[in-house]
């Protein structure tokens, strides 16, 4: 990534030109399309500001922060360019901006800086906060207000506008001498930035066709034409032509036919509503006609997304018992990295709660209430003898794990059925006030399936390490499913995993376990599955378990055959790798995660040197016996014949939330952030067996 010029070797704060003309000339088409070239906050951000980066462990260093001309990238480096290499972040990855000392880092280490000089950038995904202090209140205000404007404009953009903005941003980076003209060599550099290894002969032919002035430079409308040609979607043009016929115009009746084949509402009224919403040409819209650009806008909008948009709202029955739901939950949420060396931070709670906001939509009768899980003192009328111990069940399980590691061959290992009697010193560990708050989630050691099934206690919750849970699933899976219809169980990662690695949550969900806790700070396919599981039902963090896990044996599942035709990908990100910034050789893998018999994966062939618009046209086929439990994961990787493939992007969703027909899949990064405008284009068929 090109991060602009080095900071000027002056100790004073850079100043914007008094008339603003220099900034306006440099700001380029990207910001112009956002309507922000004359904005005072944006001008200051383009000019750059010296901001102190406050470290999580104390101390700070001054860096020159500057918005790049693409209107999306912010680069920062030492005042005199002394850092090893400029660093950067994308405004699209910023989730919010907090003013003042509103982060743990600034509350601890920001006392030396006036509160009105300080602000915090909170990033999407798993990137740490960026705590900053400006030299003046004015400079802090410019950045806070400017970032808010950029974030608002970017969020309001359609996918087509994002594509246009993105490619113009690349044009700005490729225009080395900033003369708003592109030589053939600059065009070749731009193509590599776009992840395209285009044949020299073809690139030269395209360049000459757009160079109408014949001066061996592309500028103005010539550049626009070149970009339009690059952004052509032949597969969408073919699809449009199939329904529109020779006149290349889609009538409301023809759009209705397309909607019918998509498996959607295929009324004329719906077809006309889509034309009115997405068609760009006023005359065509007034006559209920759709042109190719409008059709592309429609397919790239939420209406063309592979995720059922009805499931982006709370749509499930929220009145059932708590044990009938999968509940999003994390393990040791206060840790930012590993179990032992990882920094503890309250910011982790704020970040993860803002991503699985389970306080917003709990099951109906518990709405807007906080449930406290903890140990509970015996009631005054109860005899202490035989009462469940008040040792923390999770600590007790971890002690057992360590014992098992050391004494594998001992026959006197504690059984799961054993209950430790209450000791007077244990009772002193819990205050009566805290005990009184524990109602629905009383933490108790697991008494064993036989006793639990004979005497179910809906208010009791037992915790299991992943190993204990696997053992129960293997030895008594059906009984564990019955247990989980009446009581809550929580599964957590082994304490021996010092690196905060995760386990596969799917096998625990298959057994009906409700709180399958993961280390949210650790990215990987396990967290992808967790995000996918709770993507539906409005992302509220509560997902109703399928009937077979609520009242076993329950109703039988409807077996499905799934055909997924992987057609194309668009604007895949360029990877920064030690072995060089070569063009990616992408392939797509589709994975089914569900009951063991349904788990499968298939992949396409890889495409050489094309991350911009690779085309596969390959169909992958799956049979799914229990679709209600299955997750579908789409993964794009960069093929490498000599070492491990590199991850490019992924998207995971519940199979019941999958929409059939021609769909776009908006890819996510390894840490869950959007890779917009990167997409996959697929065709999905689903039929009952």
Number of C-alpha atoms within 10 A of each C-alpha: 13 13 19 16 9 15 20 13 9 9 9 9 14 15 10 18 12 7 8 16 13 13 20 17 13 17 23 21 20 23 24 15 14 16 11 20 24 15 14 15 21 24 23 22 22 22 20 25 26 26 25 20 18 22 17 18 10 11 11 17 14 19 24 24 25 23 29 25 24 22 28 21 19 21 20 26 22 19 23 14 17 12 12 8 11 20 14 18 14 13 20 19 19 19 15 15 19 14 17 21 24 15 21 16 22 25 12 12 18 23 10 8 19 15 17 16 20 28 24 23 21 21 21 20 22 19 16 15 21 18 27 28 29 22 17 15 14 13 20 22 18 18 22 20 15 21 23 16 17 19 18 12 13 18 12 11 13 15 21 17 16 16 18 18 24 19 23 22 21 20 27 24 22 24 17 16 11 13 11 19 20 25 17 15 10 19 22 21 19 20 20 21 22 23 23 23 20 14 10 10 9 10 16 15 12 14 22 17 13 22 19 14 11 10 9 15 20 25 19 10 12 19 21 15 16 18 16 13 12 15 17 11 14 11 14 17 15 11 14 22 16 13 18 20 11 8 7 15 18 24 20 22 19 19 25 23 16 22 18 14 14 19 12 14 13 17 16 16 12 16 23 20 13 21 25 20 12 19 23 17 14 11 11 18 19 12 13 19 23 31 20 19 16 22 23 19 20 22 18 20 16 17 15 21 20 23 25 19 16 12 17 15 14 16 12 14 11 21 12 13 16 24 24 27 26 22 25 23 22 21 17 18 23 20 22 24 19 17 18 12 11 14 13 15 15 14 19 21 16 14 22 18 17 13 15 21 17 20 18 14 19 22 22 13 12 14 13 13 11 11 13 16 16 21 26 23 25 17 10 7 6 10 9 17 9 11 15 21 22 25 19 15 20 20 12 12 20 16 13 16 18 12 14 14 11 10 12 9 9 9 7 7 12 11 10 14 14 11 17 13 14 18 15 10 9 14 18 11 12 16 12 13 9 13 18 13 17 18 15 16 21 22 27 22 25 21 16 15 18 11 11 17 17 9 9 14 14 18 17 21 21 18 24 22 20 23 15 17 22 17 12 19 18 11 11 12 17 17 16 22 23 20 24 23 24 21 23 27 24 21 26 25 23 19 19 13 12 13 15 25 20 23 20 17 24 22 19 21 20 18 22 29 29 27 23 28 23 25 26 29 25 19 18 14 18 19 23 19 22 23 22 19 28 20 23 26 22 18 23 22 25 30 26 21 21 19 15 19 25 21 15 14 12 11 11 11 15 13 15 16 15 18 17 20 20 23 17 20 25 22 23 25 20 19 16 10 9 6 6 8 13 16 22 26 21 28 24 26 17 22 19 22 25 24 18 10 11 18 16 16 16 13 17 18 13 20 18 16 18 23 27 26 23 22 21 18 15 15 17 16 15 19 20 25 19 19 23 19 23 22 23 25 21 19 21 25 19 22 20 13 6 6 7 10 15 16 15 24 25 26 24 27 24 25 22 16 20 19 21 22 22 22 24 24 20 23 25 21 17 21 18 20 19 19 20 19 20 23 23 26 24 21 19 19 16 17 11 10 10
